[in-house]
Amino acid sequence: MGKVGTILIGILIFFVPSYVHAEKSWTLYGVTKHFILFYDSNSISHSSKDIVNLWIKSVSKCNDSAGWAIKDHPNCANVEWLYVLTLIEIDCSNMQDRDIKSLGYSKEGGESLSDETSPWSDIIPESYTEILYRILCH
C-alpha cells in the first residue's frame, strides 16, 4: 500500500460523514465500492506473541443512510443486511489471517451467526487485510 495509500486513508478519514465517528472505538480503515470497513481498537488482543485478534465491521453501502449510499446499484437488490461483525485473527509472523466467527445484522433487526473458523490464508498484498496487518503487526 505504501505511503500514498496511508496518506489517502488519512485524507479519507478527515472527510468521512460525521456518523462514522459515532462509536469512538471503531476506526475506519477502508472504503470499497460496496463496503465501509472499520476495526474495533478496543477489541485488539494477543492470543500469543504473534497472533492478534480483533473485531472488524463491514457496513453495507446499499443500506447506508448517509452520504455513501448506493441503493440504486443492481447488486443492492440482494443485500439484506446492514452490517457484519467478524472476529479475525492475524498471524503476524506468517502474514496470514482467518475468520473466527461473524455476526450479521439485517435490515429487519434479525441476526445471523457463523462460528465456523476458516482456515489460515495468506494476506494478499495491497488488500484491506494488509492494511490491518501493517497497523497491528509493525
Phi and psi restraints in degrees (value plus and minus 20) as a CYANA .aco file:
   2 GLY   PHI      56.9    96.9
   2 GLY   PSI    -194.8  -154.8
   3 LYS   PHI     -86.6   -46.6
   3 LYS   PSI     -57.0   -17.0
   4 VAL   PHI     -82.3   -42.3
   4 VAL   PSI     -64.3   -24.3
   5 GLY   PHI     -82.9   -42.9
   5 GLY   PSI     -60.8   -20.8
   6 THR   PHI     -83.6   -43.6
   6 THR   PSI     -61.8   -21.8
   7 ILE   PHI     -84.4   -44.4
   7 ILE   PSI     -63.2   -23.2
   8 LEU   PHI     -82.0   -42.0
   8 LEU   PSI     -61.4   -21.4
   9 ILE   PHI     -82.7   -42.7
   9 ILE   PSI     -62.0   -22.0
  10 GLY   PHI     -80.9   -40.9
  10 GLY   PSI     -64.9   -24.9
  11 ILE   PHI     -83.7   -43.7
  11 ILE   PSI     -63.3   -23.3
  12 LEU   PHI     -79.2   -39.2
  12 LEU   PSI     -64.0   -24.0
  13 ILE   PHI     -81.9   -41.9
  13 ILE   PSI     -57.4   -17.4
  14 PHE   PHI     -85.4   -45.4
  14 PHE   PSI     -54.4   -14.4
  15 PHE   PHI    -121.6   -81.6
  15 PHE   PSI     -13.7    26.3
  16 VAL   PHI     -91.1   -51.1
  16 VAL   PSI     134.1   174.1
  17 PRO   PHI     -77.9   -37.9
  17 PRO   PSI     131.9   171.9
  18 SER   PHI     -83.3   -43.3
  18 SER   PSI     -46.8    -6.8
  19 TYR   PHI     -82.9   -42.9
  19 TYR   PSI     -44.5    -4.5
  20 VAL   PHI     -82.5   -42.5
  20 VAL   PSI     -52.0   -12.0
  21 HIS   PHI    -109.5   -69.5
  21 HIS   PSI     -12.8    27.2
  22 ALA   PHI     -80.8   -40.8
  22 ALA   PSI     -61.0   -21.0
  23 GLU   PHI    -124.9   -84.9
  23 GLU   PSI      89.7   129.7
  24 LYS   PHI     -84.3   -44.3
  24 LYS   PSI     -47.5    -7.5
  25 SER   PHI     -99.4   -59.4
  25 SER   PSI     -34.3     5.7
  26 TRP   PHI    -109.0   -69.0
  26 TRP   PSI     103.2   143.2
  27 THR   PHI    -133.0   -93.0
  27 THR   PSI     106.5   146.5
  28 LEU   PHI     -86.2   -46.2
  28 LEU   PSI     110.6   150.6
  29 TYR   PHI    -150.9  -110.9
  29 TYR   PSI     -20.3    19.7
  30 GLY   PHI    -196.8  -156.8
  30 GLY   PSI     133.0   173.0
  31 VAL   PHI    -155.0  -115.0
  31 VAL   PSI     102.5   142.5
  32 THR   PHI    -126.9   -86.9
  32 THR   PSI    -193.6  -153.6
  33 LYS   PHI     -81.1   -41.1
  33 LYS   PSI     -55.0   -15.0
  34 HIS   PHI    -139.6   -99.6
  34 HIS   PSI     -29.0    11.0
  35 PHE   PHI    -153.7  -113.7
  35 PHE   PSI     132.4   172.4
  36 ILE   PHI    -133.6   -93.6
  36 ILE   PSI     104.2   144.2
  37 LEU   PHI    -130.9   -90.9
  37 LEU   PSI     112.0   152.0
  38 PHE   PHI    -151.0  -111.0
  38 PHE   PSI     136.8   176.8
  39 TYR   PHI    -145.7  -105.7
  39 TYR   PSI     130.0   170.0
  40 ASP   PHI    -112.8   -72.8
  40 ASP   PSI      85.7   125.7
  41 SER   PHI     -84.5   -44.5
  41 SER   PSI     -45.7    -5.7
  42 ASN   PHI     -96.1   -56.1
  42 ASN   PSI     -34.8     5.2
  43 SER   PHI    -113.5   -73.5
  43 SER   PSI     -25.1    14.9
  44 ILE   PHI     -86.5   -46.5
  44 ILE   PSI     104.7   144.7
  45 SER   PHI    -163.2  -123.2
  45 SER   PSI     146.2   186.2
  46 HIS   PHI    -140.8  -100.8
  46 HIS   PSI      94.3   134.3
  47 SER   PHI    -100.4   -60.4
  47 SER   PSI     -37.0     3.0
  48 SER   PHI    -177.2  -137.2
  48 SER   PSI    -197.8  -157.8
  49 LYS   PHI     -77.1   -37.1
  49 LYS   PSI     -59.1   -19.1
  50 ASP   PHI    -128.5   -88.5
  50 ASP   PSI     -21.7    18.3
  51 ILE   PHI    -128.0   -88.0
  51 ILE   PSI     102.2   142.2
  52 VAL   PHI    -130.0   -90.0
  52 VAL   PSI     113.5   153.5
  53 ASN   PHI    -133.3   -93.3
  53 ASN   PSI     122.7   162.7
  54 LEU   PHI    -184.6  -144.6
  54 LEU   PSI     141.1   181.1
  55 TRP   PHI    -116.6   -76.6
  55 TRP   PSI     117.4   157.4
  56 ILE   PHI    -138.8   -98.8
  56 ILE   PSI     135.0   175.0
  57 LYS   PHI    -144.5  -104.5
  57 LYS   PSI     106.8   146.8
  58 SER   PHI    -130.3   -90.3
  58 SER   PSI      89.8   129.8
  59 VAL   PHI    -115.9   -75.9
  59 VAL   PSI     108.8   148.8
  60 SER   PHI     -96.1   -56.1
  60 SER   PSI     107.9   147.9
  61 LYS   PHI     -90.2   -50.2
  61 LYS   PSI     -41.0    -1.0
  62 CYS   PHI     -83.5   -43.5
  62 CYS   PSI     -51.4   -11.4
  63 ASN   PHI    -133.6   -93.6
  63 ASN   PSI      -7.2    32.8
  64 ASP   PHI     -91.0   -51.0
  64 ASP   PSI     118.6   158.6
  65 SER   PHI    -115.3   -75.3
  65 SER   PSI     -24.3    15.7
  66 ALA   PHI    -123.8   -83.8
  66 ALA   PSI    -178.6  -138.6
  67 GLY   PHI     -86.9   -46.9
  67 GLY   PSI     -30.2     9.8
  68 TRP   PHI    -118.4   -78.4
  68 TRP   PSI     -12.8    27.2
  69 ALA   PHI     -79.7   -39.7
  69 ALA   PSI     119.7   159.7
  70 ILE   PHI    -148.5  -108.5
  70 ILE   PSI      20.5    60.5
  71 LYS   PHI     -74.6   -34.6
  71 LYS   PSI     -48.5    -8.5
  72 ASP   PHI    -103.6   -63.6
  72 ASP   PSI     -20.3    19.7
  73 HIS   PHI     -90.3   -50.3
  73 HIS   PSI     117.3   157.3
  74 PRO   PHI     -77.7   -37.7
  74 PRO   PSI     -51.8   -11.8
  75 ASN   PHI     -90.8   -50.8
  75 ASN   PSI     -37.4     2.6
  76 CYS   PHI     -91.1   -51.1
  76 CYS   PSI     -40.2    -0.2
  77 ALA   PHI     -80.5   -40.5
  77 ALA   PSI     -46.9    -6.9
  78 ASN   PHI    -119.3   -79.3
  78 ASN   PSI     -19.9    20.1
  79 VAL   PHI    -111.6   -71.6
  79 VAL   PSI      94.7   134.7
  80 GLU   PHI    -123.5   -83.5
  80 GLU   PSI     -25.8    14.2
  81 TRP   PHI    -130.8   -90.8
  81 TRP   PSI     135.8   175.8
  82 LEU   PHI    -107.3   -67.3
  82 LEU   PSI     -66.6   -26.6
  83 TYR   PHI    -179.0  -139.0
  83 TYR   PSI     143.5   183.5
  84 VAL   PHI    -148.3  -108.3
  84 VAL   PSI     111.7   151.7
  85 LEU   PHI    -119.8   -79.8
  85 LEU   PSI     112.8   152.8
  86 THR   PHI    -152.0  -112.0
  86 THR   PSI     107.6   147.6
  87 LEU   PHI    -106.6   -66.6
  87 LEU   PSI     100.7   140.7
  88 ILE   PHI    -140.7  -100.7
  88 ILE   PSI     139.7   179.7
  89 GLU   PHI    -141.5  -101.5
  89 GLU   PSI     119.1   159.1
  90 ILE   PHI    -140.6  -100.6
  90 ILE   PSI     105.5   145.5
  91 ASP   PHI    -112.9   -72.9
  91 ASP   PSI      81.4   121.4
  92 CYS   PHI     -85.3   -45.3
  92 CYS   PSI     -54.2   -14.2
  93 SER   PHI     -95.3   -55.3
  93 SER   PSI     -47.4    -7.4
  94 ASN   PHI    -129.6   -89.6
  94 ASN   PSI     -18.9    21.1
  95 MET   PHI      31.3    71.3
  95 MET   PSI      35.0    75.0
  96 GLN   PHI    -152.2  -112.2
  96 GLN   PSI     142.0   182.0
  97 ASP   PHI    -163.9  -123.9
  97 ASP   PSI     145.7   185.7
  98 ARG   PHI    -178.5  -138.5
  98 ARG   PSI     134.5   174.5
  99 ASP   PHI    -109.9   -69.9
  99 ASP   PSI     114.8   154.8
 100 ILE   PHI    -113.1   -73.1
 100 ILE   PSI     -68.1   -28.1
 101 LYS   PHI    -181.9  -141.9
 101 LYS   PSI     141.7   181.7
 102 SER   PHI    -162.9  -122.9
 102 SER   PSI     134.7   174.7
 103 LEU   PHI    -155.7  -115.7
 103 LEU   PSI      98.6   138.6
 104 GLY   PHI    -121.1   -81.1
 104 GLY   PSI     124.6   164.6
 105 TYR   PHI    -138.1   -98.1
 105 TYR   PSI     101.2   141.2
 106 SER   PHI    -108.9   -68.9
 106 SER   PSI     148.3   188.3
 107 LYS   PHI     -82.4   -42.4
 107 LYS   PSI     -51.2   -11.2
 108 GLU   PHI    -104.9   -64.9
 108 GLU   PSI     -17.7    22.3
 109 GLY   PHI      73.6   113.6
 109 GLY   PSI     -17.5    22.5
 110 GLY   PHI    -100.3   -60.3
 110 GLY   PSI     143.5   183.5
 111 GLU   PHI    -146.5  -106.5
 111 GLU   PSI     129.9   169.9
 112 SER   PHI    -155.3  -115.3
 112 SER   PSI     103.9   143.9
 113 LEU   PHI    -130.9   -90.9
 113 LEU   PSI     116.0   156.0
 114 SER   PHI    -145.1  -105.1
 114 SER   PSI      96.4   136.4
 115 ASP   PHI    -134.5   -94.5
 115 ASP   PSI      10.1    50.1
 116 GLU   PHI    -114.0   -74.0
 116 GLU   PSI      97.4   137.4
 117 THR   PHI     -92.7   -52.7
 117 THR   PSI     109.4   149.4
 118 SER   PHI    -100.5   -60.5
 118 SER   PSI     140.7   180.7
 119 PRO   PHI     -91.4   -51.4
 119 PRO   PSI     139.2   179.2
 120 TRP   PHI     -83.3   -43.3
 120 TRP   PSI     121.0   161.0
 121 SER   PHI    -158.5  -118.5
 121 SER   PSI     132.0   172.0
 122 ASP   PHI     -85.9   -45.9
 122 ASP   PSI     121.6   161.6
 123 ILE   PHI     -98.6   -58.6
 123 ILE   PSI     106.8   146.8
 124 ILE   PHI     -97.5   -57.5
 124 ILE   PSI     110.5   150.5
 125 PRO   PHI     -77.2   -37.2
 125 PRO   PSI     122.6   162.6
 126 GLU   PHI      43.3    83.3
 126 GLU   PSI       1.1    41.1
 127 SER   PHI    -115.0   -75.0
 127 SER   PSI     151.4   191.4
 128 TYR   PHI     -88.7   -48.7
 128 TYR   PSI     -49.1    -9.1
 129 THR   PHI     -88.6   -48.6
 129 THR   PSI     -53.3   -13.3
 130 GLU   PHI     -85.8   -45.8
 130 GLU   PSI     -51.9   -11.9
 131 ILE   PHI     -79.7   -39.7
 131 ILE   PSI     -66.8   -26.8
 132 LEU   PHI     -82.6   -42.6
 132 LEU   PSI     -63.4   -23.4
 133 TYR   PHI     -75.7   -35.7
 133 TYR   PSI     -66.8   -26.8
 134 ARG   PHI     -86.8   -46.8
 134 ARG   PSI     -56.5   -16.5
 135 ILE   PHI     -88.4   -48.4
 135 ILE   PSI     -64.5   -24.5
 136 LEU   PHI    -112.8   -72.8
 136 LEU   PSI     -43.0    -3.0
 137 CYS   PHI    -128.4   -88.4
 137 CYS   PSI     -21.2    18.8
